[in-house]
Amino acid sequence: MKPPPFSYHDPRTISDAVSLLAGLENAKLLAGGQSLMPMLNMRYVLPDHIIDLNRVDGLSHIRESGGTIEFGAMTRQRDIEFSDIVKARFPIIHEAILNVGHRQTRNRGTIGGSLCHLDPSAELVTLAAAHDATVTVQGPNGSRTIAFAEFPVTFMTTALEPNELLTKVSFSSWPAGHGYGFVEFARRHGDFAIASAAALLEEDANGKIKRASLTLGGVSVIPTRMREIEKALAGKTASEELFRELCEECRKVDAIEDVHAPASYRQHLATVMSRRALVAAHGRVGRA
């Protein structure tokens, strides 16, 4: 199928893009196009205006500063994949992004587009929740920062106002030598995950857990931080038996039921994926 007719706009500055977004009725933003173009072709969305962000200055960069890494919203997934800073300081992002689509889609797909589309199965959405990311958005009244925990509202719906666009996202770093693990279950490599888990662990010299982050993707309508498991892990000596016991809590998650899997299967996968992610994270602790 072909997309419906629309008017095309090609701004060069953030302020121009915001003005267009605020002044046009029924407008959609075009970032990498890996989600929007199929939706246009299948007539799932019928915009009157497309605002192309690909030539807007200042929206594509990777910067490390003060214990955080900042990605411009238009930073390509392929650039994140090959970033030395990401690989060294945020290894779970490097590991997870290899599961994002295929090389061709990562060449065009952007981090901002993924976060705004907010598919609950998307790897970058899960990582933003795991790393306590913050997003910066800009609208007619200026910019504001939103904690990613408050960014998802419901299924594929964000806290963005209709006249705002995402400009950057920042991830908080973990100390050198922290453990990390990202695992997912999908029908085929490159498909969206039916269930995934991202784990981060900080342990002391005796193997006791000082801090933990455990996030499920693809299971519920938004990424799910398993806060109770994180609290229960603190102060405990890491072991596969401990992880297996605590991850049974994942069976209680309010899971999606669709043509790909029933809720009970996603809950089962959540217990398995979370345990595997924690085991992988524990095994990597101390590898600076």
C-alpha positions in Angstrom: 0.0 0.0 0.0 1.0 3.6 -0.4 0.8 6.3 2.3 -2.2 8.7 2.3 -1.6 12.2 0.9 0.0 14.7 3.3 1.9 18.0 3.3 5.6 17.7 3.9 7.6 20.1 6.0 11.4 20.3 6.3 12.5 22.5 9.2 16.2 23.1 10.0 16.0 24.3 13.7 14.3 23.0 16.8 12.3 26.2 17.2 11.0 25.9 13.6 10.0 22.3 14.2 8.2 23.3 17.4 6.4 26.1 15.7 5.2 23.8 12.9 4.1 21.3 15.4 2.2 23.9 17.4 0.6 25.5 14.4 -0.4 22.6 12.2 -3.5 20.4 12.7 -3.0 16.6 12.7 0.8 16.7 12.2 3.2 13.8 12.8 7.0 14.0 13.4 9.3 11.9 11.1 12.5 10.7 12.8 14.0 7.5 11.5 10.7 6.4 9.9 11.1 2.7 10.9 7.7 2.8 12.8 5.9 5.7 11.1 6.4 4.7 7.5 4.9 1.2 7.9 2.0 2.8 9.8 1.4 5.3 7.0 1.6 2.6 4.3 -0.9 0.4 6.2 -3.1 3.5 6.9 -2.9 3.0 10.7 -2.2 6.8 10.9 -3.6 9.4 8.6 -1.8 12.7 9.2 -2.4 15.9 7.2 1.2 17.0 7.8 4.6 15.3 8.2 7.4 17.3 9.9 10.7 15.8 9.0 13.4 16.1 11.8 16.3 14.7 9.8 17.9 18.0 8.9 17.2 19.8 12.2 20.5 21.0 13.8 21.5 19.8 17.2 19.4 16.7 17.5 22.1 14.1 16.9 25.0 13.5 19.3 26.5 11.3 22.0 28.0 13.1 24.9 29.3 11.9 28.3 29.4 14.3 31.2 29.2 14.1 35.0 28.3 10.4 35.2 25.6 10.5 32.5 25.5 9.9 28.8 23.3 12.1 26.7 21.9 11.1 23.3 20.3 13.6 20.9 16.9 12.4 20.0 17.9 11.9 16.3 21.0 9.8 17.2 20.9 6.7 15.0 20.8 3.3 16.7 23.8 2.3 14.5 25.9 5.2 16.0 25.0 4.0 19.5 26.0 0.4 18.5 29.5 1.5 17.4 30.1 4.2 20.1 33.2 3.4 22.2 31.8 5.5 25.1 28.6 3.4 25.1 30.5 0.1 24.9 32.9 1.0 27.8 30.6 2.8 30.2 27.1 1.5 29.3 27.7 -2.0 28.2 24.1 -3.2 28.6 23.1 -0.6 26.0 25.6 -2.0 23.6 24.5 -5.6 24.3 20.8 -4.8 23.9 21.0 -2.7 20.8 22.3 -5.7 18.8 18.8 -7.1 19.3 17.1 -4.0 17.8 15.8 -5.0 14.3 18.5 -5.6 11.8 21.4 -3.6 10.4 19.3 -1.8 7.9 16.7 -0.6 10.5 19.4 0.4 12.9 21.0 2.5 10.2 17.9 4.7 10.1 16.1 4.1 13.5 16.7 6.7 16.2 16.7 6.6 20.0 14.1 9.4 20.2 11.8 7.8 17.7 11.9 4.5 19.6 11.2 6.2 23.0 8.3 8.3 21.6 6.8 5.3 19.7 7.0 3.5 23.1 6.4 0.0 22.0 6.6 -2.0 25.3 8.8 -4.6 23.5 11.4 -2.1 22.3 14.8 -2.6 23.7 15.7 1.0 24.1 12.5 1.7 26.0 13.3 -1.1 28.5 16.9 0.3 28.9 15.6 3.8 29.6 13.5 2.4 32.4 16.4 0.3 33.7 18.9 3.2 33.7 16.5 5.7 35.3 16.8 7.9 32.2 15.5 11.4 31.9 14.1 12.9 28.7 14.2 16.6 27.7 11.3 17.9 25.6 10.7 21.3 24.0 7.4 23.0 23.2 6.2 26.6 22.6 6.7 27.4 26.3 10.3 26.2 26.4 11.9 23.0 27.5 11.2 20.6 30.4 12.8 17.5 31.8 10.8 14.3 32.5 12.0 11.3 34.5 11.5 8.3 32.3 9.5 6.6 35.1 6.9 9.2 34.4 7.2 9.3 30.6 5.1 6.2 29.7 1.4 6.9 30.3 -0.2 3.7 28.9 0.2 1.5 25.8 2.3 3.4 23.2 1.3 6.7 24.8 3.8 9.1 26.3 3.6 12.2 28.6 4.5 14.4 25.7 2.1 17.2 25.0 0.8 17.4 21.4 2.9 20.4 20.7 6.2 19.1 22.2 9.0 17.1 20.7 11.7 15.1 22.4 15.2 16.7 22.0 17.5 14.5 24.1 17.7 11.6 26.6 20.2 11.1 29.4 21.1 7.8 31.1 22.7 7.7 34.5 25.9 5.6 34.7 26.7 2.8 37.1 30.2 2.3 38.7 33.0 0.7 36.8 32.8 -3.1 37.3 29.1 -3.3 37.7 27.3 -6.4 36.4 24.9 -6.2 33.5 22.7 -8.6 31.5 20.1 -8.2 28.8 18.1 -11.2 27.5 15.0 -11.5 25.4 12.8 -14.1 23.8 11.5 -13.4 20.3 10.2 -15.6 17.5 13.0 -14.6 15.3 16.1 -12.5 15.7 15.2 -8.9 15.0 11.5 -9.3 15.9 10.1 -7.4 18.8 10.6 -9.3 22.1 7.7 -11.3 23.5 9.5 -10.8 26.8 12.8 -9.3 27.8 14.7 -8.5 30.9 17.5 -6.0 31.7 19.5 -6.4 34.9 22.2 -4.2 36.6 24.0 -5.2 39.7 26.5 -3.6 42.0 28.2 -5.9 44.5 30.8 -5.5 47.3 34.0 -7.5 47.6 32.2 -10.3 49.4 29.6 -10.8 46.7 26.8 -9.0 48.6 24.5 -7.0 46.4 24.6 -3.2 47.1 22.3 -2.1 44.4 20.1 -3.7 41.7 18.0 -2.8 38.8 15.6 -5.3 37.1 13.3 -4.3 34.3 10.9 -6.3 32.2 10.1 -5.4 28.6 7.3 -6.7 26.4 5.4 -8.2 29.3 3.1 -5.3 30.3 1.8 -2.3 28.4 4.8 -0.3 29.6 8.3 -1.4 30.8 8.1 -2.7 34.3 10.7 -2.1 37.0 10.6 -5.0 39.5 11.1 -2.8 42.5 10.2 -5.4 45.1 12.8 -7.8 43.7 15.4 -5.0 43.6 14.7 -4.3 47.3 14.8 -8.0 48.2 18.2 -8.4 46.5 19.8 -5.6 48.5 22.2 -6.9 51.1 21.9 -10.5 49.9 24.7 -12.7 48.6 24.2 -13.2 44.9 23.4 -16.8 43.8 21.3 -18.5 41.1 19.1 -20.0 43.8 18.4 -16.5 45.2 17.6 -15.2 41.8 15.3 -18.1 41.0 13.4 -17.7 44.2 12.9 -13.9 43.9 12.1 -13.9 40.2 8.9 -16.0 40.9 7.5 -12.6 41.8 7.3 -11.9 38.0 4.4 -14.3 37.7 2.2 -11.6 39.4 2.9 -9.0 36.7 -0.2 -7.7 34.9 0.8 -9.1 31.5 -0.3 -8.5 27.9 -2.4 -11.1 26.1 -2.4 -11.0 22.3 -2.0 -13.1 19.2 1.7 -13.7 20.0 1.3 -15.1 23.5 -1.2 -15.4 26.4 -0.6 -13.5 29.6 0.4 -16.7 31.5 3.1 -17.4 29.0 4.5 -13.9 29.2 4.5 -14.2 33.0 6.4 -17.5 32.7 8.9 -16.0 30.3 9.3 -13.0 32.7 10.5 -15.3 35.5 12.9 -17.1 33.2 14.3 -14.0 31.4 14.7 -12.0 34.7 16.6 -14.9 36.3 18.9 -15.3 33.3 19.6 -11.5 33.2 20.5 -11.5 36.8 22.8 -14.5 36.4 24.5 -12.8 33.5 24.9 -9.6 35.5 26.3 -11.4 38.5 28.8 -13.2 36.3 30.1 -9.9 34.9 30.6 -8.1 38.2 34.2 -6.9 38.5 34.9 -6.9 34.8 35.9 -3.2 34.4 
